[in-house]
């Protein structure tokens, strides 16, 4: 499984999305399931999937699907 496939899987499972919906650059609070609780669940799933521990500033700044590409690169993960 590629990094992008793992990344997409987390978004699809946490927020009950179809893969084509990710192309719309889903943003925090743009869908009901991406609230503060959903956000922390997504972060935990990403940390597990990629075996990383995200810094607090990165967790706070993780504001959209596409912004996550940039933030994951901070941990050596290219999406």
N, C-alpha and C positions, 0 to 999 in steps of 0.2 A: 504494500500500500504506500503510495506517495505521501509526502507531507501535506499536499493540498487535499488529497482524499481524506486523510486523518482530520485535518482542520475542518473540512466541510462536514464530515460525519458528526463532529462535536456540535456544530451549529444546527444541523438537521435534527439531531436527537434532543438537544436541549430546548430548542424552540419549535419543534414539530413543523419543520419546513421541508419543502421539496428542493432539490438541488438547483433547479432553474430560478427559484426565488432568491437565491444568494447573489445572482447577477445584478440585483437591484440595489446593492450596497446597503444591506439591512443596518439600521442604526439603533443604538440604545434608546429604549422607550418608543421606537417606531412600531413595534409589535407588542401586544399585551404580555407575552411571555418573557420578553427581555426587560424585566424590571430589576430592582436591586437583588432580589433573591435569585432570579434567573441568571443575572450577571455573575454572581459568585459561583453558581453551579457550573456555568460555562468555563470560568477561570479554572475551577478545580478539575474539570474534565480535560481541559487543554494541558494543564500541568501533568496530569496522569498520562495522557496520550503521548506527550513529548518528553516526559521525565525531566521536567524543569520546575523551578520555584520562581514565580514571577515577583518582581519588586512591586511595592505598594503603588508607586507612581505609575507604573505600567498598567496595573489593574485599573486604576482610576482613569487613565488616558485611553483605555480600550473602549472607544466610543462607537466603532462601526466594524463591520465585517472586513472592509478594506484597510482600515487603520490597524487592524490586527496583523496584517502582513508585515508592516513596518515594525511593530512591537515584537513580533516573533523573531525577526532578524536580530534583535538585541541579544537573543539567546542562541544565535548561530543556526536558526531554523529558517530556511528559505521556503516560502509558500509559492 
